[in-house]
Amino acid sequence: MAKETTRGLPVGVGLWRTGQLLEAGLNARAIAALVRSQELVRLRRGCYIRSSIWANQKPWVRSRQLIAAHAHGTLTTSGGGFVYSHTSAARLHGLYLWDVDDLVHITQQTCPSRVSHGKDVVAHTRTLEAGAVIFVDGLPCTSLERTVVDCCLMLNYRQSLILMDHGLRKGADVEKLRTMCSALAGRNGVLALRRAIENSDARSESPGETLSRELLQRLCIEQPELQVVVRSAEGQHRLDFAWRDRKVALEFDGKVKYFDYQPTDEAIFAERQREKALMALGWTFIRVEWKHLFREQEFKMTVLQALRRQAAA
């Protein structure tokens, strides 16, 4: 028996296959009308989500929802045997991805037919080694180390470094990554992978911090310490980057830094109070936002001027 419906949609459900909507009493014309009226969003062929749910999701949640839609949509049409991999596995692991599309990546042992997957799916054919497959939220995906390596082989260096930093922070075994990298000599993308491993730092807490560190290194600016703990009259504080001997701090102002922990106004007020207390002790602050990472000459001059000014003080 079909569940109770509101405007034709089953109550208490947010994601449906076409067959489920048909079983609820809708026909193809009614489904199309719901999409046109924006009550339904078609995530992929044969899979729909309630528009109110989709509209309220953050971008990274939507990316995971597309993987869930693939899993839900293929539940009755696939014989199984595939594993979510590459950037799809990275999303299931909760790894940071920067400027990456939402295509669904799967890996399977046998070569699929040309029509077995939709345009939103990238299928890879490979036999995965023992221990390379785990389950996250009930979905099969590649292990953390396998995922990091696969992603770095297809991403550029800065994208790879962001992913590598976060992978290490989540517990990826760096020696295992180095062993896997050595076995890939000559493969496309292995240079980005090798550079990301050697320049990675698990202390980085956000993509913005990783890109700030990469930019400082690329501009040949004296490297600061990361996550430096200092004390003031306001208590103990942790700085994103610091040149301790010059008393220069560089802080990346990303929204997630404030929004995920406490009300924004409270967090920013506490941040400014901390900054004032350290400035009273002779510290200079450089505040970096996303836009500054793409104004490299301006960024370089700002940092160098602060370092020179404090050195002369």
N, C-alpha and C positions, 0 to 999 in steps of 0.2 A: 504494500500500500504506500502511495506517495505521501511524503510529509506535508503538513499544512503549508500553504504558500501565501506570500504577501506580494501582490502585483505579479503573481506567477512564479516567484522565486521561493525555493524551499527555505523555511525558517530555520535559523540556527546553523546554517552552513554558509561558508564564504567562498569556497572554491569548488567548481563543478566541471566534470566532463560533459560533453554534449549529450551522451547517453543518459546521464543522471537528470539533466534538464528535460529531456524527452519523457523520461519515466515520471517526472513531476507533473506532466500534463502539457508542457509547452511543445510547440512545433518549431520548425526552422524559421518560419516567418516571425513568430513571437520572439524568438531568441534574437533575431536580427533587429527587431524593433526595440528591444531592451538595450542593445548595444548603441543604437542610434540615439535613444533617449538618455544615454549615459548612466543607466542604472547598472549596466554590466560593462566590464572591460574584457576584451578578448586578449588574453596573455599570449597565447599561441594557438595553433590550429587544434581545435577540439577541447580547449580549456579556458574557463572564464572565472572572473572574480567579481565580487560585489564592488561597485565603484566607490562606495563610501569607505570601504576598507582600504582600497588602493590609494585613494586620495590622501589618507592620513598617514601613510607609511613614509619613513625616511628613505633616501635613495639606497642605502646599503641594505635596508630591509626589503625593498622592492627587488633588488638583485637576488637575494635569497628566495624571495617569493617566486621568481621566474624559474628557479631550480625546482622548487616545490611543485610548481605548475607542470613542469616537464615530468617529474616523478608521478604526479597524480594523473596526468594525461596519458602516460604510457603504461599505467597499471594493468590495463586489460588488453593492450596491444603489443606489449613487448614480452619476449620470452625470458627477459632478464639477462644476466651475464655481463652487463656493462657497469662501470664504476665511474662516479663523477671525479673528474681530474682537472689539472691545470687551474685556471682562475675560478672555475666552479668549485673545486675542492678548497681553494683558498677562501672562498666566501663561506663555505660550510665550517671551516676551521676558525672563521672570524678574523682572518688576516687582513691587514691594511692593503688596499689596492688603490692606485692613483691613476686616473685617466685611462681606465680599462673598460672595454665594452661589456655588454651583458649577455654575450653568446654563451650557450650552455656547452661545456666541454665534457665529453665522456670518453673513456678508454675501454676497449673490449679486445678480446683475444683474436676474434675472427674478423675479417673485412666485411663491413656491412654492405648491403645493396645500396644502389644510388638513391632509391626512393624510401629507404627505411627510416630516415630522419628528416626533420623539417629544416627550413633555412636558418632557424635560430640555433641549430646544433652543429658543433664541430666534433666529428668522430675521429678518434685516434686508434690505431690498431697496434697492439703490443701485448706481450705476455708480461705481466707484472711479477716481480720477484716476491718470494715469501716474506710476509710481514708488511707488504706495501699497501695492503687494503685494510681499512678500518671502517667502523660505522659511526656516523655523526648524525644525531637526531633521527636515527633509524634509516639513514641513507648510506649506501656504500660509497666510500670515497678513498682516495689515495692518502697514505700516511702523511704526517706533517713534513718529514724530510723529503719524501718523494714529491709532494706538492710544491714545496719551495724550489726544488731543483727544476721540475717541469716548467714552472712559471718563469723562472729566470732565463730559461732557454728561449722563451718566446717574447719576453719583455725587454725594454731598453735598460740601460744601466741604472738610471735614477729610479725607475719603477722597481727594478730588481733590488736595489739597496733598501728601499722602503719595506718591501716584503721580507727581505732577509733580516733586517733589524727586528721586525715584529716577530718573525719566526723564531729567532733566538730568544726573544723575550718570552715567548710562549713555551720554550723548552726544547726547541730543535737541537739536536746533537751536532755541534759544529764539526767534530772529527768525522762523523758519518757523512756530513755534507761534503767535506774535503775528499773523502774516499770516493764518493759518487761522482764528484767533479773530475777527479783524475781518470776515471774510467770512461769519460766522455771526450777525451782529447780529440780535437779535429771536428767536433760537432758544431753546427751553427748555434750561436748563442752562448757557447761555453766561455768566451772571454768575459761577457757581462756577468755570468755566474761566478767565475773565479774572482773578478774584481769585487763583486758584492760580498763574497765570503771574506776576503782579506780586509775590506774596509768597513765591515759591519760592526755594530756596537749595540748590544742588547739593552744598554741604558737609555737609548732613544725611546721616547714615550709617545711620539706622534709622527705622522708623515712630514709635518712642517719642521719638526726638529731634525729629522733625517736630512731633508733637503737643505736646511740651513747649514748643517755640518758639511754636506757635500759641496755646497757653494763656497764655504770658507776654505776648504781644501783645494778646490779647483782654482780659486783666486790667489792661491799661495799665501794666504794670511796665516800668521802664527796660530796654531791650533789651541783652542781653549780646553779647559776641563769640562766634563759633562756632569750634570746633576750635583752641583757643588753645594754643600751645606755650610751656611754661615749663620752667625748669631747677631742679634741686635737687641735693643730695649723691648722690641715687640715679641722676642722669642727666637726660635730656630726657623730658618728659612732655607728652601732648596731652590737654587737657580738652574735654569736650563743649561746655560753655558757661562763660564766665567774665566777671565784672565785674572787669577787671584792676586798675583803680584802687582798688577796695575789697578786693581779694584774696578774692573770693567765687567759688567754682566750683560749678556744678550739673552733676551726672553722672546720666545715665539708666542705671539698672541693668536692662538687658534680658538674658534668658538667652542670646540669640544672641551677645551681646558676649563671653561666656565660652566657650560650648560649641563654637563653630565653629573655634576656633584651638588650644586646648591643654586638657589636663585641668582640670576645673573648680577643684579645690582649688589647683592651682598658679597659675591665673589670678587667683583671688580673693586669694591670699596676696600676689602681686606687686602687685595693685591696692591693697591695704591698706598695703603698704610704701611705695608711691609717695605715698599719701595722708598717711602719717605724716611723710614727708620734707617735703612741702609745708606741712603744718600747723606744722612747726618753723620755717618761714619766715613764718608769720603768716596762712596761708590758712585759710579756712573752707569746709567742704564741705557741700553739700546733695545728698542722694541721693534720686533719684526712681524709683519703681517704677510699673508700670501702674496700680495701684490709686490712686495719688496724683493721676493725671490726671483722675480722676472725683470727687475731693474738692476742688473748686476753692477753697472758702473756706480750707480747711486749707493747701492749696498756697500760696495768696497770702500768708497770714500767715507761713508758714515762710520764704518768700523775702524778704518785706519786713523781717522781724525780723533776718534774717542781714545784709541790706544796711545796716540802721540800726545794728546792733551794730558792724559793721566801720567804718562811717563815723565812729562816736563813739570808736573805739579810738585 
